[in-house]
Amino acid sequence: MLRFCINKMFNGPGTIRRRISAASGNSTKLHKDKEIEETILNNVANQKCPSWFERICVVKLSFVLACSISYTIGSNFGLLSLDIAQGIRGYAWNYDKGCVISDRDQGGKLCWHINTCDYCMAVKGPITVNASDLTKELFQKYDVEKQPLLVKRVFNNGDDFNLDWLRDTYLSDEEALIQQKNKSSACSYYVNFFTKEEIFPDLETMLRAPPNDTKFENPWYIGWRVCQAQIEEKLAKLIKRPNFFQDDVYVYGVPHIYIGTPGLGVQDFHIDKHDTSSYQLQMSGRKRWMLKAPSECSSPLLCGSSIMEIDIEQGDALFVDSSYWQHSTKVLGDSLSQVVIFDYDFWTHRKL
């Protein structure tokens, strides 16, 4: 049956007829051959071949090989071309969502809008100015231009902010400790910045450790958000609003505090999640900030990949849009670095 089906598909009755005729060498057998032919044709006609047999297509082996090779080369080259394009751009791109894939605040890969490179192309480096020489109009100009600004001698009471002040402030307020220990989104606690072991798993553990505790001899670097109104009020009494802020500048009431030993810091370049500028008050110790242009602007034809280094000392403040500039930090010197960070915004028109 299979042979008959194949003959029907590829040869057909006409072919069978021709082959039989060619094979018949003399006329005496013609009548008999015709009878055989008719029998074969009737048998073929009566066979019911499956429909899929009738749809078989014959293609050349070279065509199959050509398709396979083309698919393999095309797939690999397509992936390679994406890598080449990313290398030329200098940053990862999400083709589905049309956005930049960025490391933001150690929170993993996030999709972020493309930053304009006009700002970093105009900035040649950080500007340093004394607080007494900074006017409200000049400060606003620097802020609008996203100009990193180091302001010297912003305050002179940094000695009042220390571990003793933090112990007295937090340990005397049981409710504040409970809120901080919950580690909610408003009370984030950051630990283990490039240290091999968890020296202080939470803020209370660090504050309750006696000053001579051997844990303080190990490298450690921690930070947290001040989420309690009563702690914010005490900080506001200690840290005054900069006098070169215009009246419509809104200062966010959820500051961050970072404390760490020399040699540490947040040493991976990243961009913060918020969309406002911030100022970093160096309450004690020294810290180095490294800034560079957004990834999408790091081409030599745009802003380049050079790094700005800014050393901040006690009493100084760094004003920078950390949601635009990639940044990392490192504690310098031989003493503890203590920093209080506030976010601020010119455009909300709300007063503190």
Protein Blocks (a to p, Z undefined) as FASTA:
>chain_A
ZZmmmmmmmnommlmmmmmmmmmmbfklmmmmmmmmmmmmmmmmmpccdfklmmpccddf
klmmmmmmmmmmmmmmmmmmmmmmmmmnopacdfknopadddehhnajaddddddfklmm
mpgbdcdddfklpcfklmmmmmmnopacddehkbcclmmpcfklmmmmmmmmmklmmmmm
nopaklcccehihiabdfblbfklmmmpcfklmklmpccddddddfbfklmmmmmmmpcc
dfkbcfklccdfbdcdddddehiacfbgcddfbfcdcddddfbgcddddddddfklmpfk
lnojadcdddddehiacdddfklmgcddddehjbdcddddddddfklopaZZ
